[in-house]
Amino acid sequence: MQAIHLKATARSAEWAASAVTWTLRRIVGVKDVAVLASLGIVSVLFDERVATTEQILAAVRRVGFDAKVL
């Protein structure tokens, strides 16, 4: 298992933590997602043999956020 922490900045004014959580949990290999909306931090626990950091970043970006690994 591997954990990554992302800084996610919304392109819109509304923080959609539930959309990010729902999207990431749909990725095969993602085991847990925690969002600290007030800080714009997303923590993801995933099986690196199944999912990749790039997949996770792409998923966050698809729901309208700029994201980078901390």
Secondary structure, DSSP 8 states (H G I E B T S, - for coil): -EEEEEEEEESSSS--HHHHHHHHHTSTTEEEEEEETTTTEEEEEE-TTT--HHHHHHHHHHTTEEEEE-
